[in-house]
Amino acid sequence: MKKFTLVATGDLLVHASVIRQAKADSGGESYDFRRMIRAAAPVVARADLAICHMETVYGAAHGPFTGYPTFKTPPQLASAVKDIGYDSCSTASNHTLDAGPEGVVRTLDAMDKVGLKHAGSARSAAERVRPTILEAGGAKVAHLAYAYGTNGIPVPKGKSWLVNLINPARIIKDARAARRAGADVVVVSVHWGTEWQQAPDKLQLSLAKKLTASKDDGRRDIDLIIGTHAHIPQAYEKVNGTWVVYGMGDQIAGVMPDKRGQMGSAARFTFTPPSAPGRAWQVKKAEYIPHAVDNDPITLVNLPRALEKSPGNPGYTSALSTIQEAVLSRGAKKDGLSMGR
């Protein structure tokens, strides 16, 4: 066994403007998201594992496609994400049921077609209980995902497996089931928090404490928690010895009411093998890579790399400062968190 690096990123929030940009980038014949998110490639492709957050569900092959408030995204997003280098995406969000059960099926079918794994929603009860297992560095890594709710859209009776909703006991049960299925490392994506609020809310804080405190036979149940939903950068923090990313912000989005809605961070963690059989893999290095979104055309920007090319760019400098303030707001620097590029 050898060390491995895991990268996770925030919401792929496909507003109507993002759909229009993808159509323009394709020459008007289809939808091409690759140029928009290309700046993620140097970070994502060099990781042993990369996890995205698929915030929205897909529409039918030829549309119609819609943005906020009920999303139907062009399914070409799946191939773009796979081409960039992602291995798996969380699919549990408050928008998972925007297009009903059919939207869930279409989304997961499209991801399967391009070889992109997923966690957080399912097409059947059997799929719901089957953990998503990835491999890196000789380790088996389980990816689990949950959301706080579905914007008031009721989950169809008898189909609770369509989307995983936050339930601490169930998350712990699933994590232990993943261990029994052979997982050496368990990563949990959680769609939580209060939109536009930098500070983690009570649910985030209490759930983080509960999940990171949970152990089975002396071994922690969960090795990493990565959060989405708030649309703005939130803090990283070590809780009970386990890294928690409360919110990575949006990776791609149209213009938002708050400029922070186009800011976020990629989380990068380097895991090292256990010191003895049966013991836990450990995070040896924790990093955040700040990013933002340019408009006209909509383009993801890796801020450290962009500032190397354009030192002193006021927009990039301001965004970097805003992200750093949020990410480090709960003392992560003292626990070894550093900025990557």
N, C-alpha and C positions, 0 to 999 in steps of 0.2 A: 504494500500500500504506500501511496505517496500523497503529498499535500494536493489540494485542489482549490481553485478560486471560483466563487459563485458571485454573479452580478445580478442585481434586481433593479427594476425601474418602475416608475409610476404609471399613472393613468394614460392610456391611449384613448383620448376623449375626442371622438370624431364628430365635431360640429359640422354644420352645413358648409361653412367656409373651408373646412378641411376636405370635405367631399369635393367641393368645387376645385380646390387646388389639385387634388389627385386626378380629377378628370383633365384639367389643363396639362398636368405633367404627362399624361398619357397621349397627348395630342388630340384629345377630345373623343377618342374612340373607346376608351375603357377607363380604368381607375388605377393609377400607379402611385403608391405611397412611398416608394423606396427613396426617392430623392429627399423627401421631407425628413425622414428619420436616419439618413445615411450617416450623420455625425455620431450616431450610437455605435456604428460598426467597429471602430478601433477598440472600444471598451468591451463590447459584447462578444465579438468574434475571438478575442484573446482570452476570454474566460473559459473555464472548463464546463461551467453550467451557466446559463443565462435565463432569467425568469422575467416575463413582462406581465403587465396587468391589462387584460382585454376588457375594458370598461363597458363596451357596447356589444350588442348582438348584431348579427348580420341579416340583411334583407335577402330576398330571392335574387337569383343570378342576374336578372335584368331590372331589378328595382321593383317598386320605387325605393329610393334611399332618403333617409331623413336624419336631421340632427336633433338638437334639444327641442322639446323635452322628452320625446319618446324616440329613441334612436333606432335606425336601421342602417347599418354600415355596409358598404360594398365588401363582398367576401374576398376581394383581392388583397385586403389588408393582411390576411393570414399568410399569403405567400411572401409579401414584403417583409413581415416580421421574421419569418423563417429564413429568408435570404440574408437578412442582417446578421443572423446567427443565434437567434433565440431557440431554446430547447423546449420551454414550457411556459404557459401563461395561466395566471389565475383568471377565472371567469365568473366568480361570485361577486356581484355588485348590486347596487340599488337599481340598476337598469337591466338586470338579467332577464326579467320577464316583460320587458318593453314590447316585445313582439309575440308574447305568449309562448307556449311550449314549442311551437314551430320555430320560433327564433332561436331557442336553445339548441334544437336539433340541427338547424341549418348551420349555426356557428360551430358546433363541435364536429359536424360532418366536414366542413370546410377545413378546419384545423387538422383533422385526421388525414385528409387528402394530401396535405403538404408535409405531413410528418411532424406537426407541432403538437406536443402534449399539452394537457390542460387539467386543471383542478378547480373544483368549486361549483360546477353544475354538471348535470348528468341527464342521459336519455332514458335511464331505467333504474330500478332499485338495485339491480346487480352491479351496474356501473358505479352507482353511488358508493357502495361499500368496497370497491376495488381501489386501493391507493395508487396514486401516480408515483411510479418509482423511476428515478433517473440514475445514471451511473457516472462517477467521476473519481479519478485517483484511486481506483479500486474500491471506492465506497459506494454503497447504494443510498441514494438520497430520496426521501419521500417528500413530495410537495402536496400540501393540503391547503384549502382555501375556504373562507367564510365571509359572509356579509351581514351587516346589521339589519337589513330589510330590503323591501322591493318597492319603495315609493308608494305604498298603499295598495299596490296591485296584489290581490289575494293569490296565494299559491293554490293551484287547483287541488281540490279534495282528492286524497289518495295519491298525490304526486309530489310529496314533500322532497323527494329526491331531485327535483328539477334544479334546486339551488340550495346550497348549504347556508343556513342561517346561524348566527353566532349563538352558541350554547356551550358554556365552559365545560360541562361534564361530557358533552358529545365530542368536543375538540380533543379532550384528553383521551377519551375512549378511542377515537380515530388514530391518535398518535401512537397509542399502545398497540393498536391493530397493525399499524404500519411497521412497528418494530417486529412484531411477530411475523410479518411478511418479509422480513429481512433487512429493513432499513437500518443503516448505521447512523444516519443523520436525518432529523425531521425538521423541515422548514414549513412554517405556517404563514400564509398570506391572509391578512385580515383587512376587510373593507370597513372602516370604522371612523370615528371622530366627528367633529363638528366642522362643517364647511366654513372656510375663510377664517378659522380660528387657529392661530399658530400653536398655542399651548394645547397639549393633549387634554382631552376632557376626562370626566370621572370614569366613564366606561373604559376608555383606553388605559387609564392608569390602573384601575382595579383588575381588568382582564389580564393586562401584562403581568401584574404581580401574581395572579392566580396561576396562569399558565406556566410562568417561569419557575414557580415554586413546586410545581407538580413533579413527583418522582415515582419511579416504580423500581422496587428492589434497589434503592439507593442511586439509581441513574436517572438523570433528568429526562422527562418525556419529550421536551421540545428544545431544539438546539438554536433556533433563530426565528424571530418574528419580523415580518416585513409588512408595513402598513400602507394603505392607499385610502383615497376618498376626499380628503379635506381640500384638495385642489391647490394647496399652497405647501411650501416646504415646512416640515415639522422636525422635531428633535430626534436625535439618535440617543440611546441611553442603555447602559448595562443595568439590567434588573435581575437581582438574584444570580448574578454571574453570567447571564445570558443577554446577548445583544437584542435590542428591540429598536426597530425603526418605526416611529409612530406614523410618519407620512412622508412619502417620497415626492409628493406633488404631482403635477401633470407632466408627462413626457412630451405629449403633443396635444395642442388644443387651439381653437380659434381665439380671437380677442375676447377677453373676459372682463367683467365689471371691475375687477381688481387686477392690476398688472402682475401680481404674484401668481395669478392663475396660469401664467406661461413660464413659471420657474419651477425647478425641482432639482432632485439629485439622483444619481445612480448610486446604489449601495454595493460596495464590493468587499467581500469577506474571504479571507484565505484560511482554510481549515487544514489542520495537521492531524495525522493519525494518532490513535490513542497510545498511551504509554504501555498498555497491557491489554490483552484480549478482554472484551466485555466492557471496557471503559469507554468514555465518551471522546469523540473527536472534539478538538478545541479550535477556537478562532484565534489564529496567531496574529493576524493583521486585519484591521477594520479601516475602511476608507469610504469617503464620499466624493463623488465627482459632480460638481455643480453644472447644471445646464439651463438653458432658456430657449425661448422660441422667438425667432425673428418673424416679422410679417412682411408680406408683399415681396417675394413669395413666402409662404409659411415654411419655415425651415428650423429644424432643431439645431442648437448651437452648443457645443462642448465649450464651456466658458474658459477653463484654464488654457486650452489649446487656442481658442480664439484670441485671448489676451496675449498670448505669445506672439501672434501675428500682428495684432493691433493693440500694442500697449497703451493704456490710458483711455481706451474707448469708454466714454462716459456711461453709455447704456449697459455695457457688459460689466463694467466696474461696479455700478450700482446694483445690478442683479446679483453679482457674486457676493457682495457685502450682505444683501438681504438674505440670501440662502445660508451663508455662514452663520449669521446671527441666529437663525432658526435652528439649524442643525446642531449647533453647539450650545443651545440655550439650557440644556439640562446636564451640563458638565461632562459631555462625552470626551472632550479633549484630554481630561485627566485620566481617562480609561484607555487612552491610546488611539482614539480616532484621529485620522489624518486626512488631508485632502489629496486625492489622486488626480490624474489627468487622462 
